[in-house]
Amino acid sequence: MVRISNNLVGILNFITFLLSIPIIAGGVWLSRQGTSECERFLDKPVIALGAFLMIVSLAGLIGACCRVSWLLWVYLLVMFLLILLLTCFTIFAFVVTNKGAGEVVSGRGYKEYRLGDYSSWLQKRVNSDKNWNKIRSCLEESKVCKSLIDDGNTPRDEFYNKHLSAIQSGCCKPSSDCGFTYVTPTNWTKTPTTSNNPDCTAWDSNQNTLCYNCQSCKAGLLDNIKSDWKKVAILNVVFLVFLIIVYSIGCCAFRNNRAENSWKRYP
């Protein structure tokens, strides 16, 4: 039993160590190949994650295979904190993404999005000028509206039946309640409107402006974030089960190491 638990911990951490190498390499590649801040913003977190996994897996590997009890204790402490952190984040992700959804518009194939429908915590993040200026810059660089611009001669009825992504619907066209006149997917003629929607005044047919400053654009982004966070939260549940199993095996290995060291000390 001593060897089984120690060997299992050793094998699992060896696999984790091997996985950390391509993660670090990917982070370094991002930092070197990215031509803009938007392309490079993930490089440091990815490198940090890879380094963290490498250090923790080495501690578990050496602690289990070489019977170094204090290293195994540090490994178990870090694992416990990681399990606690992931549990809190998973609960938080489910709570934050519980609100908000696109609204079906009569006679349209796409949905429209309202910022007020989403959680106040997410709203605060995108309403910060500092945050939104960076996000807007990334949206412009990613050319989310390019496919609509390329389809410049799309007939009105055909466009109305299109299935747009949340960001395209929110950032590339004006809200339907503004009542603007359609020219092309990203070119609408402003007409007098009684709508109190602030996006109606924020909209501009200039291809560098469009509705990037609209609340609907922020809402479209939040809808994407909500969808991604829900997927991450579900994956976290699976990962948590795996971590708890590894942690339990590690606890067995730690007890076995202490018992073996005591036996050697007091023959």
C-alpha positions as CSV (number, residue, x, y, z in Angstrom):
1,M,0.0,0.0,0.0
2,V,2.9,2.3,0.8
3,R,4.4,1.9,-2.7
4,I,1.0,2.0,-4.5
5,S,0.0,5.4,-3.1
6,N,3.5,6.9,-3.5
7,N,3.8,5.5,-7.0
8,L,0.4,6.9,-8.0
9,V,1.3,10.4,-6.7
10,G,4.7,10.1,-8.5
11,I,3.1,9.1,-11.8
12,L,0.4,11.7,-11.7
13,N,2.9,14.5,-10.9
14,F,5.2,13.3,-13.6
15,I,2.4,13.6,-16.1
16,T,1.6,17.1,-14.8
17,F,5.3,18.1,-15.0
18,L,5.4,17.0,-18.7
19,L,2.2,19.0,-19.3
20,S,3.7,22.2,-17.8
21,I,6.5,22.2,-20.4
22,P,4.3,22.9,-23.5
23,I,2.2,25.4,-21.4
24,I,5.4,27.4,-20.6
25,A,6.5,27.1,-24.2
26,G,3.1,28.4,-25.4
27,G,3.4,31.4,-23.1
28,V,6.9,32.2,-24.4
29,W,5.6,31.8,-28.0
30,L,2.8,34.2,-27.3
31,S,5.1,36.8,-25.9
32,R,7.4,36.6,-28.9
33,Q,4.9,36.3,-31.7
34,G,2.2,38.7,-30.5
35,T,2.2,41.9,-32.5
36,S,-0.1,43.8,-30.3
37,E,-1.0,44.2,-26.6
38,C,-4.3,42.3,-27.3
39,E,-2.4,39.3,-28.7
40,R,0.1,39.3,-25.9
41,F,-2.2,39.8,-22.9
42,L,-2.3,36.1,-22.0
43,D,1.5,35.4,-22.2
44,K,2.3,36.2,-18.6
45,P,-0.6,34.3,-17.0
46,V,0.1,31.3,-19.2
47,I,3.8,31.3,-18.3
48,A,2.9,31.8,-14.6
49,L,0.5,28.8,-14.7
50,G,3.1,26.6,-16.4
51,A,5.7,27.5,-13.8
52,F,3.3,26.9,-11.0
53,L,2.3,23.5,-12.3
54,M,6.0,22.6,-12.8
55,I,7.0,23.6,-9.3
56,V,4.1,21.9,-7.6
57,S,4.4,18.7,-9.6
58,L,8.2,18.6,-8.8
59,A,7.4,18.9,-5.1
60,G,4.9,16.1,-5.3
61,L,7.1,13.9,-7.4
62,I,10.2,14.3,-5.2
63,G,8.2,14.1,-2.0
64,A,6.5,10.8,-3.1
65,C,9.3,9.0,-4.8
66,C,12.1,10.1,-2.5
67,R,10.0,9.8,0.7
68,V,10.7,13.5,1.5
69,S,7.8,14.1,4.0
70,W,8.2,17.9,4.3
71,L,8.1,18.4,0.5
72,L,5.0,16.2,0.3
73,W,3.4,18.3,3.2
74,V,4.1,21.5,1.2
75,Y,2.6,19.8,-1.9
76,L,-0.5,18.8,0.0
77,L,-0.9,22.3,1.5
78,V,-0.7,23.9,-2.0
79,M,-3.2,21.3,-3.3
80,F,-5.6,22.1,-0.5
81,L,-5.4,25.8,-1.2
82,L,-5.9,25.2,-4.9
83,I,-9.0,23.1,-4.2
84,L,-10.4,25.8,-2.0
85,L,-9.6,28.5,-4.5
86,L,-11.1,26.6,-7.4
87,T,-14.2,25.8,-5.4
88,C,-14.8,29.5,-4.6
89,F,-14.1,30.5,-8.2
90,T,-16.5,27.9,-9.5
91,I,-19.3,29.0,-7.2
92,F,-18.6,32.6,-8.0
93,A,-18.7,31.9,-11.8
94,F,-22.0,30.2,-11.6
95,V,-23.5,33.0,-9.5
96,V,-22.1,35.8,-11.8
97,T,-23.3,34.1,-15.0
98,N,-26.7,33.3,-13.7
99,K,-28.3,36.5,-15.1
100,G,-28.4,37.8,-18.7
101,A,-29.5,36.5,-22.1
102,G,-30.1,37.9,-25.5
103,E,-33.6,39.2,-26.4
104,V,-35.4,37.8,-29.4
105,V,-36.4,40.6,-31.8
106,S,-39.5,40.1,-33.9
107,G,-38.7,39.6,-37.6
108,R,-35.0,39.2,-36.9
109,G,-32.7,36.2,-37.1
110,Y,-30.4,37.7,-34.5
111,K,-30.8,38.6,-30.8
112,E,-30.1,41.9,-29.2
113,Y,-28.5,42.5,-25.8
114,R,-29.1,44.9,-22.9
115,L,-26.3,45.7,-20.4
116,G,-28.7,46.0,-17.5
117,D,-29.7,42.3,-17.9
118,Y,-26.3,41.1,-16.7
119,S,-24.9,40.9,-13.1
120,S,-23.8,44.2,-11.6
121,W,-20.3,42.8,-11.0
122,L,-19.8,42.2,-14.7
123,Q,-21.4,45.5,-15.6
124,K,-18.9,47.4,-13.3
125,R,-16.0,45.7,-15.1
126,V,-17.0,46.9,-18.6
127,N,-18.3,50.3,-17.5
128,S,-14.8,51.2,-16.3
129,D,-13.3,53.5,-19.0
130,K,-9.9,52.1,-18.4
131,N,-11.1,48.5,-19.0
132,W,-13.4,49.3,-21.9
133,N,-10.8,51.3,-23.8
134,K,-8.5,48.3,-23.8
135,I,-11.4,45.9,-24.7
136,R,-12.6,48.2,-27.5
137,S,-9.1,48.3,-28.9
138,C,-8.9,44.5,-28.9
139,L,-12.4,44.3,-30.6
140,E,-11.3,46.7,-33.3
141,E,-8.1,44.7,-33.9
142,S,-9.9,41.4,-34.0
143,K,-12.1,42.9,-36.8
144,V,-15.3,41.3,-35.4
145,C,-17.4,43.4,-37.9
146,K,-15.2,42.6,-41.0
147,S,-17.5,39.8,-42.3
148,L,-20.4,42.2,-42.2
149,I,-18.4,45.0,-43.9
150,D,-17.4,42.5,-46.6
151,D,-21.1,41.7,-47.2
152,G,-21.7,45.4,-47.9
153,N,-24.4,44.8,-50.6
154,T,-26.5,42.4,-48.5
155,P,-30.2,43.1,-49.1
156,R,-32.1,44.3,-46.0
157,D,-34.4,41.3,-45.6
158,E,-31.4,38.9,-46.0
159,F,-29.5,40.8,-43.3
160,Y,-32.5,40.8,-40.9
161,N,-32.5,37.0,-41.2
162,K,-28.8,36.6,-40.4
163,H,-27.7,34.8,-37.3
164,L,-25.2,37.3,-35.8
165,S,-22.9,36.5,-32.9
166,A,-23.5,38.4,-29.6
167,I,-20.6,40.8,-30.3
168,Q,-21.6,41.4,-33.9
169,S,-25.1,42.2,-32.9
170,G,-24.1,44.5,-30.1
171,C,-21.1,46.2,-31.7
172,C,-21.6,46.3,-35.5
173,K,-25.1,47.7,-35.9
174,P,-27.5,50.0,-34.1
175,S,-30.3,48.7,-31.8
176,S,-33.6,47.9,-33.5
177,D,-35.5,50.3,-31.3
178,C,-33.6,53.3,-32.7
179,G,-35.5,52.8,-36.0
180,F,-32.6,53.8,-38.2
181,T,-32.8,53.2,-42.0
182,Y,-30.8,50.2,-43.3
183,V,-28.2,50.9,-46.0
184,T,-25.6,48.1,-45.5
185,P,-24.9,45.9,-42.5
186,T,-22.6,48.5,-41.0
187,N,-24.1,51.6,-42.5
188,W,-27.4,52.9,-41.2
189,T,-28.9,56.4,-41.8
190,K,-29.8,58.1,-38.5
191,T,-33.5,59.2,-38.4
192,P,-35.4,61.1,-35.6
193,T,-36.3,58.7,-32.9
194,T,-38.3,58.8,-29.7
195,S,-36.3,56.0,-28.1
196,N,-34.5,56.8,-24.9
197,N,-31.8,54.2,-25.6
198,P,-28.4,56.0,-25.3
199,D,-27.0,53.6,-27.9
200,C,-29.0,55.6,-30.6
201,T,-26.8,58.6,-30.1
202,A,-23.6,56.5,-29.6
203,W,-24.0,54.8,-33.0
204,D,-22.0,56.1,-36.0
205,S,-21.6,54.6,-39.4
206,N,-17.9,55.4,-39.4
207,Q,-16.2,52.0,-39.6
208,N,-13.9,52.8,-36.7
209,T,-16.8,53.8,-34.5
210,L,-19.9,51.8,-35.3
211,C,-21.4,50.8,-31.9
212,Y,-18.2,50.1,-30.1
213,N,-19.1,52.7,-27.4
214,C,-22.7,51.3,-27.1
215,Q,-24.1,49.5,-24.1
216,S,-25.2,46.8,-26.4
217,C,-21.6,46.2,-27.4
218,K,-20.6,45.8,-23.7
219,A,-23.6,43.5,-23.3
220,G,-22.6,41.4,-26.3
221,L,-19.2,41.0,-24.8
222,L,-20.6,40.0,-21.4
223,D,-22.8,37.4,-23.2
224,N,-19.7,35.8,-24.6
225,I,-17.9,36.0,-21.2
226,K,-21.0,34.4,-19.6
227,S,-20.9,31.5,-22.0
228,D,-17.2,31.0,-21.6
229,W,-17.3,31.2,-17.8
230,K,-20.1,28.6,-17.7
231,K,-17.9,26.2,-19.7
232,V,-14.9,26.9,-17.5
233,A,-17.0,26.4,-14.4
234,I,-18.2,23.0,-15.6
235,L,-14.6,22.0,-16.5
236,N,-13.6,23.2,-13.0
237,V,-16.1,20.8,-11.4
238,V,-14.5,17.9,-13.3
239,F,-11.0,19.2,-12.4
240,L,-12.0,19.5,-8.7
241,V,-13.0,15.9,-8.6
242,F,-9.6,14.9,-10.1
243,L,-7.8,17.2,-7.6
244,I,-9.6,15.8,-4.6
245,I,-8.8,12.2,-5.7
246,V,-5.1,13.2,-6.2
247,Y,-5.1,15.0,-2.8
248,S,-6.6,11.9,-1.1
249,I,-3.9,9.7,-2.6
250,G,-1.3,12.3,-1.6
251,C,-2.6,12.2,2.0
252,C,-2.2,8.4,2.1
253,A,1.4,8.7,0.7
254,F,2.2,11.4,3.4
255,R,0.9,9.1,6.2
256,N,2.8,6.2,4.8
257,N,6.0,8.3,4.6
258,R,5.7,9.3,8.2
259,A,5.0,5.8,9.3
260,E,8.0,4.5,7.3
261,N,10.2,7.2,8.8
262,S,9.1,6.4,12.3
263,W,9.7,2.7,11.7
264,K,13.3,3.5,10.5
265,R,13.9,5.8,13.5
266,Y,12.6,3.3,16.1
267,P,13.5,-0.2,14.9
